[in-house]
Amino acid sequence: MVLKLRLLTQFVVVGFIVLATAGGAYAGDSVSLRYLPGYPLPDQSIERVEVRVERVYTSPKAEGQDIDRFFSSVQAILSEHGIVGDWQAVIPDAPSIEITVLLNGRRIRLASAHVVLERKGNRIVTERGVESLNQQTRDAVLSKQSEPYRRHRTAFEKLLSLTLERVQSQLSP
């Protein structure tokens, strides 16, 4: 009787693992966004923002669901731009955004200050730091950056936009 119960338990556990990982989709896949405010100025409050989109359970029949399409899009962005490892373009003491992707058992962390620091439109974050545009176009300045920097920066922007769209679609009336 104990042996039958043990075998049944093992069968259930193995079955759950097979269901959770079928089709290359993993329960526990996630994309996390963190806004890091940088070093606080005296007498000013700061805020931190964290958002996480997580696939909690995966069924072999669930491939057509929105959450599965979201993670397929995340994978496509990473593949399209050749992102296979961590990357950061942060400025000491400046605000930044960090994106952590856990997908198919892999973890990739991208962090950048460019989205936050470029809001005013007259600055651009390059590989060397923050620069003034000084009559140059954003595209002209970016074209002088290395190809890996441009790829990571573009992938970062696409992942940020995709994740924020997903959050908005779930939380908006």
DOKE-141621 format. One line per 2 residues: number of its first residue (from 1); for each residue x, y, z of N, C-alpha, C. Coordinates in Angstrom, 1 decimal. Example, Ala and Ser with C-alpha at 12.3 -4.5 7.8 and 13.67 -1.06 7.14 Angstrom:
2
1) 13.2/-5.7/7.8/12.3/-4.5/7.8/13.2/-3.3/7.8 ~ 12.8/-2.2/7.1/13.7/-1.1/7.1/12.9/0.0/7.9;
***
This chain:
173
1) 0.8/-1.2/0.0/0.0/0.0/0.0/0.9/1.3/0.0 ~ 1.9/1.3/0.8/2.8/2.4/0.9/3.5/2.6/-0.4;
3) 4.0/1.5/-1.0/4.6/1.6/-2.3/3.7/2.2/-3.4 ~ 2.4/1.7/-3.4/1.5/2.2/-4.4/1.3/3.7/-4.2;
5) 1.2/4.2/-2.9/1.0/5.6/-2.6/2.2/6.4/-3.1 ~ 3.4/5.9/-2.8/4.6/6.6/-3.3/4.7/6.7/-4.8;
7) 4.3/5.6/-5.5/4.3/5.6/-6.9/3.3/6.6/-7.5 ~ 2.1/6.6/-6.9/1.1/7.5/-7.3/1.5/9.0/-7.1;
9) 2.2/9.3/-6.0/2.7/10.6/-5.7/3.7/11.0/-6.7 ~ 4.7/10.1/-7.0/5.7/10.4/-8.0/5.1/10.6/-9.4;
11) 4.0/9.9/-9.7/3.4/10.0/-11.0/2.7/11.4/-11.1 ~ 2.1/11.8/-10.0/1.4/13.1/-10.0/2.4/14.3/-10.1;
13) 3.6/14.2/-9.4/4.6/15.2/-9.4/5.2/15.3/-10.8 ~ 5.5/14.1/-11.4/6.1/14.1/-12.8/5.1/14.6/-13.8;
15) 3.8/14.3/-13.6/2.8/14.8/-14.5/2.7/16.3/-14.4 ~ 2.7/16.8/-13.3/2.6/18.3/-13.1/3.8/19.0/-13.7;
17) 5.0/18.4/-13.6/6.2/19.0/-14.2/6.1/19.0/-15.7 ~ 5.6/17.9/-16.2/5.5/17.8/-17.7/4.5/18.8/-18.2;
19) 3.3/18.9/-17.5/2.3/19.9/-17.9/2.9/21.4/-17.8 ~ 3.6/21.6/-16.7/4.1/23.0/-16.5/5.2/23.4/-17.5;
21) 5.9/22.4/-18.1/7.0/22.8/-19.0/6.7/22.4/-20.5 ~ 5.5/21.9/-20.7/5.2/21.4/-22.1/5.3/22.6/-23.1;
23) 5.7/22.3/-24.3/5.7/23.3/-25.4/6.8/24.4/-25.2 ~ 7.7/24.2/-24.3/8.8/25.2/-24.1/8.3/26.3/-23.2;
25) 7.1/26.3/-22.7/6.6/27.4/-21.8/6.8/26.9/-20.4 ~ 7.3/27.8/-19.6/7.6/27.5/-18.2/6.7/28.3/-17.2;
27) 6.1/27.6/-16.3/5.4/28.3/-15.2/6.5/29.0/-14.5 ~ 6.3/30.2/-14.1/7.3/31.0/-13.5/8.1/32.0/-14.4;
29) 7.8/31.9/-15.7/8.3/32.9/-16.6/7.8/34.3/-16.1 ~ 8.7/35.3/-16.2/8.2/36.6/-15.7/9.1/37.7/-16.4;
31) 8.5/38.9/-16.4/9.2/40.1/-16.7/8.9/41.1/-15.6 ~ 9.9/41.6/-15.0/9.8/42.6/-13.9/10.4/43.9/-14.3;
33) 9.7/45.0/-14.0/10.2/46.3/-14.2/10.4/47.0/-12.9 ~ 11.5/47.7/-12.7/11.8/48.4/-11.5/12.3/49.8/-11.9;
35) 11.6/50.8/-11.4/12.0/52.2/-11.5/12.8/52.5/-10.3 ~ 14.1/52.9/-10.5/15.0/53.2/-9.4/15.3/54.7/-9.5;
37) 14.9/55.4/-8.4/14.9/56.9/-8.5/16.3/57.6/-8.5 ~ 17.3/56.9/-8.2/18.6/57.5/-8.1/18.8/58.1/-6.7;
39) 19.9/58.8/-6.6/20.2/59.3/-5.3/19.3/60.5/-4.9 ~ 18.6/60.5/-3.8/17.6/61.5/-3.5/18.3/62.9/-3.2;
41) 17.6/63.9/-3.6/18.1/65.3/-3.3/17.6/65.6/-1.9 ~ 18.3/66.5/-1.2/18.0/66.8/0.2/16.5/67.3/0.3;
43) 15.8/66.9/1.3/14.4/67.4/1.5/13.4/67.0/0.5 ~ 13.7/65.9/-0.3/12.7/65.5/-1.3/12.4/64.0/-1.1;
45) 11.1/63.7/-1.3/10.7/62.3/-1.2/11.1/61.6/-2.5 ~ 11.3/60.4/-2.5/11.5/59.6/-3.7/10.5/58.4/-3.7;
47) 10.4/57.9/-4.9/9.5/56.7/-5.0/10.3/55.6/-5.8 ~ 9.9/54.4/-5.5/10.3/53.3/-6.3/9.0/52.6/-6.8;
49) 9.1/52.1/-8.0/8.0/51.4/-8.6/8.5/50.1/-9.1 ~ 7.7/49.0/-8.8/8.0/47.7/-9.3/6.7/47.1/-9.8;
51) 6.9/46.5/-11.0/5.8/45.8/-11.7/6.3/44.5/-12.2 ~ 5.4/43.4/-12.1/5.9/42.1/-12.5/4.7/41.4/-13.2;
53) 5.0/40.9/-14.4/4.1/40.1/-15.1/4.6/38.7/-15.1 ~ 3.8/37.8/-14.6/4.3/36.4/-14.4/3.3/35.4/-14.9;
55) 3.9/34.4/-15.6/3.0/33.3/-16.0/3.1/32.2/-14.9 ~ 2.0/32.0/-14.3/2.0/31.1/-13.1/1.8/29.7/-13.4;
57) 1.0/29.4/-14.4/0.7/28.0/-14.8/0.6/27.9/-16.3 ~ 1.1/26.9/-16.8/1.1/26.7/-18.3/0.5/25.3/-18.6;
59) -0.5/25.3/-19.5/-1.1/24.1/-20.0/-0.7/23.9/-21.4 ~ -0.6/22.7/-21.8/-0.2/22.4/-23.2/-1.3/23.0/-24.2;
61) -2.5/23.2/-23.7/-3.5/23.7/-24.6/-3.7/25.2/-24.5 ~ -2.8/25.9/-23.8/-2.9/27.3/-23.5/-2.1/28.2/-24.4;
63) -1.5/27.7/-25.4/-0.6/28.5/-26.2/-1.3/29.7/-26.9 ~ -2.6/29.7/-27.1/-3.2/30.8/-27.7/-3.7/31.9/-26.8;
65) -3.4/31.8/-25.5/-3.8/32.8/-24.5/-2.9/34.0/-24.6 ~ -3.5/35.1/-24.1/-2.7/36.4/-24.1/-1.4/36.3/-23.4;
67) -1.4/35.7/-22.3/-0.1/35.7/-21.5/1.0/34.9/-22.3 ~ 0.6/33.8/-23.0/1.5/33.1/-23.7/2.0/33.8/-25.0;
69) 1.1/34.6/-25.6/1.5/35.5/-26.7/2.5/36.6/-26.2 ~ 2.2/37.1/-25.0/3.1/38.1/-24.4/4.5/37.5/-24.3;
71) 4.6/36.3/-23.7/6.0/35.8/-23.5/6.6/35.3/-24.8 ~ 5.8/35.0/-25.8/6.3/34.7/-27.2/6.9/36.0/-27.8;
73) 6.2/37.1/-27.5/6.7/38.4/-28.0/8.0/38.8/-27.3 ~ 8.1/38.5/-26.0/9.3/38.8/-25.2/10.5/38.0/-25.8;
75) 10.2/36.7/-26.1/11.3/35.9/-26.7/11.7/36.4/-28.1 ~ 10.7/36.8/-28.8/11.0/37.3/-30.2/11.8/38.6/-30.1;
77) 11.6/39.5/-29.2/12.4/40.7/-29.0/13.8/40.3/-28.7 ~ 14.0/39.5/-27.7/15.3/39.1/-27.3/16.1/38.4/-28.5;
79) 15.4/37.5/-29.2/16.0/36.9/-30.4/16.3/37.8/-31.5 ~ 15.4/38.7/-31.8/15.5/39.6/-32.9/16.7/40.5/-32.7;
81) 17.0/40.9/-31.5/18.1/41.9/-31.2/19.3/41.2/-30.7 ~ 19.3/39.8/-30.6/20.5/39.1/-30.2/20.9/39.3/-28.8;
83) 19.9/39.4/-27.9/20.1/39.7/-26.5/20.2/38.3/-25.8 ~ 21.4/38.0/-25.3/21.7/36.7/-24.6/22.2/36.9/-23.2;
85) 22.5/38.1/-22.8/23.1/38.4/-21.5/22.7/39.7/-20.9 ~ 23.2/40.0/-19.7/22.9/41.2/-19.1/23.5/42.4/-19.8;
87) 22.9/43.6/-19.5/23.4/44.8/-20.1/22.9/46.0/-19.3 ~ 23.8/47.0/-19.2/23.4/48.2/-18.4/24.0/49.4/-19.0;
89) 23.2/50.5/-19.0/23.6/51.8/-19.4/23.1/52.8/-18.4 ~ 23.6/52.7/-17.2/23.2/53.5/-16.1/24.2/54.6/-15.7;
91) 23.7/55.7/-15.1/24.5/56.8/-14.8/24.5/56.8/-13.2 ~ 25.7/56.9/-12.6/25.7/57.0/-11.1/24.8/58.1/-10.6;
93) 24.0/57.7/-9.6/23.1/58.6/-8.9/21.9/59.0/-9.7 ~ 21.8/58.6/-10.9/20.7/59.0/-11.8/19.6/58.0/-11.7;
95) 18.3/58.4/-12.0/17.2/57.4/-12.0/17.4/56.5/-13.2 ~ 16.9/55.3/-13.1/17.0/54.3/-14.2/15.9/53.3/-14.1;
97) 15.8/52.5/-15.1/14.8/51.4/-15.1/15.5/50.1/-15.3 ~ 15.1/49.1/-14.6/15.7/47.8/-14.7/14.6/46.8/-15.2;
99) 14.9/46.0/-16.2/14.0/45.0/-16.7/14.7/43.7/-16.5 ~ 14.0/42.8/-15.7/14.5/41.4/-15.5/13.6/40.4/-16.2;
101) 14.1/39.7/-17.1/13.3/38.7/-17.8/13.8/37.3/-17.3 ~ 12.8/36.5/-16.8/13.0/35.1/-16.5/12.2/34.3/-17.6;
103) 12.8/33.6/-18.4/12.1/33.0/-19.5/12.8/31.7/-19.9 ~ 12.0/30.6/-19.9/12.5/29.3/-20.2/13.7/28.9/-19.4;
105) 13.7/29.3/-18.1/14.8/28.9/-17.2/16.0/29.8/-17.3 ~ 16.0/30.9/-18.2/17.1/31.8/-18.3/16.7/33.1/-17.7;
107) 17.7/33.9/-17.2/17.5/35.2/-16.6/18.4/36.2/-17.3 ~ 17.8/37.3/-17.8/18.5/38.4/-18.4/18.0/39.7/-17.8;
109) 19.0/40.5/-17.4/18.7/41.7/-16.7/19.3/42.9/-17.6 ~ 18.4/43.8/-18.0/18.7/45.0/-18.7/18.4/46.2/-17.9;
111) 19.3/47.1/-17.8/19.1/48.4/-17.0/19.6/49.6/-17.7 ~ 18.8/50.6/-17.7/19.2/51.8/-18.5/18.6/53.1/-17.8;
113) 19.3/54.2/-18.0/18.8/55.5/-17.6/18.3/56.3/-18.7 ~ 18.4/55.8/-19.9/18.1/56.6/-21.1/16.6/57.0/-21.2;
115) 15.7/56.1/-20.9/14.3/56.5/-21.0/13.9/57.6/-20.0 ~ 14.4/57.6/-18.8/14.1/58.6/-17.8/14.9/59.9/-18.1;
117) 16.1/59.8/-18.5/16.9/61.0/-18.6/16.7/61.7/-20.0 ~ 16.1/61.0/-20.9/15.9/61.7/-22.2/14.5/62.3/-22.4;
119) 13.7/62.3/-21.3/12.3/62.8/-21.4/12.2/64.2/-21.8 ~ 13.2/65.0/-21.4/13.2/66.5/-21.7/13.5/66.7/-23.2;
121) 14.1/65.8/-23.9/14.3/65.9/-25.3/15.6/66.6/-25.8 ~ 16.3/67.2/-24.9/17.5/67.9/-25.3/18.8/67.1/-24.9;
123) 18.6/65.9/-24.3/19.7/65.1/-23.9/19.6/63.7/-24.5 ~ 20.7/63.0/-24.5/20.7/61.6/-25.0/21.7/60.9/-24.2;
125) 21.4/59.6/-23.9/22.3/58.8/-23.2/23.1/57.9/-24.2 ~ 24.4/58.1/-24.2/25.2/57.3/-25.1/26.1/56.3/-24.3;
127) 26.9/55.6/-25.0/27.8/54.7/-24.3/28.8/55.4/-23.4 ~ 29.0/56.7/-23.6/29.9/57.5/-22.8/29.2/58.2/-21.7;
129) 27.9/58.2/-21.6/27.1/58.9/-20.6/26.1/59.8/-21.2 ~ 25.7/60.9/-20.5/24.6/61.8/-20.9/25.3/62.9/-21.7;
131) 24.7/63.1/-22.9/25.3/64.2/-23.8/24.1/65.1/-24.2 ~ 24.5/66.3/-24.5/23.5/67.3/-25.1/23.4/67.0/-26.6;
133) 22.2/67.2/-27.1/22.0/67.0/-28.5/22.7/68.1/-29.4 ~ 22.8/69.3/-28.9/23.5/70.4/-29.6/23.2/70.4/-31.1;
135) 22.0/70.7/-31.5/21.7/70.8/-32.9/21.8/69.5/-33.7 ~ 22.1/68.4/-33.0/22.1/67.1/-33.7/20.8/66.4/-33.5;
137) 20.5/65.5/-34.4/19.3/64.7/-34.2/19.6/63.5/-33.3 ~ 18.6/63.0/-32.7/18.8/61.8/-31.9/19.3/60.6/-32.7;
139) 18.8/60.4/-33.9/19.2/59.4/-34.8/20.7/59.5/-35.2 ~ 21.1/60.7/-35.4/22.5/61.0/-35.8/23.4/60.6/-34.7;
141) 23.1/61.0/-33.5/24.0/60.6/-32.3/24.0/59.1/-32.1 ~ 22.8/58.5/-32.2/22.7/57.1/-32.0/23.5/56.3/-33.1;
143) 23.5/56.8/-34.3/24.2/56.1/-35.4/25.7/56.0/-35.1 ~ 26.2/56.8/-34.2/27.7/56.8/-33.9/28.0/55.8/-32.8;
145) 26.9/55.3/-32.2/27.2/54.3/-31.1/27.4/52.9/-31.7 ~ 28.0/52.0/-30.9/28.2/50.7/-31.3/26.9/49.9/-31.6;
147) 27.0/49.0/-32.5/25.9/48.2/-32.9/25.3/47.4/-31.7 ~ 26.1/46.8/-30.8/25.5/46.2/-29.7/24.8/47.1/-28.7;
149) 25.3/48.3/-28.6/24.6/49.3/-27.7/23.3/49.7/-28.3 ~ 23.2/49.9/-29.6/21.9/50.2/-30.3/20.9/49.1/-30.2;
151) 21.4/47.8/-30.4/20.5/46.7/-30.3/19.9/46.5/-28.9 ~ 20.8/46.7/-27.9/20.3/46.5/-26.5/19.4/47.6/-26.1;
153) 19.7/48.8/-26.5/18.8/50.0/-26.3/17.4/49.8/-26.9 ~ 17.4/49.4/-28.1/16.1/49.1/-28.8/15.4/48.0/-28.2;
155) 16.0/46.9/-27.9/15.3/45.8/-27.2/14.8/46.2/-25.8 ~ 15.5/47.0/-25.1/15.1/47.6/-23.8/13.8/48.4/-24.0;
157) 13.8/49.3/-25.0/12.6/50.1/-25.2/11.4/49.2/-25.6 ~ 11.6/48.2/-26.5/10.5/47.4/-26.9/10.0/46.5/-25.7;
159) 10.9/46.0/-24.9/10.4/45.2/-23.7/9.6/46.1/-22.7 ~ 10.1/47.3/-22.5/9.5/48.2/-21.6/8.1/48.5/-22.1;
161) 8.0/48.9/-23.4/6.7/49.2/-24.0/5.7/48.0/-23.9 ~ 6.2/46.9/-24.3/5.4/45.6/-24.4/4.8/45.3/-23.0;
163) 5.7/45.4/-22.0/5.3/45.1/-20.6/4.3/46.1/-20.0 ~ 4.5/47.4/-20.3/3.6/48.4/-19.8/2.3/48.3/-20.5;
165) 2.2/47.9/-21.8/1.0/47.6/-22.5/0.2/46.5/-21.8 ~ 1.0/45.4/-21.5/0.4/44.3/-20.8/-0.2/44.6/-19.5;
167) 0.5/45.4/-18.7/0.0/45.8/-17.4/-1.2/46.7/-17.6 ~ -1.2/47.6/-18.5/-2.3/48.5/-18.7/-3.6/47.7/-19.2;
169) -3.4/46.7/-20.0/-4.5/45.9/-20.5/-5.2/45.1/-19.4 ~ -4.4/44.8/-18.4/-4.9/44.0/-17.3/-5.6/44.9/-16.2;
171) -5.1/46.1/-16.0/-5.5/46.9/-14.9/-6.5/48.0/-15.3 ~ -6.6/48.3/-16.6/-7.6/49.4/-17.1/-9.0/48.8/-17.2;
173) -9.9/49.7/-16.9/-11.4/49.3/-17.0/-11.8/49.0/-18.4;
***
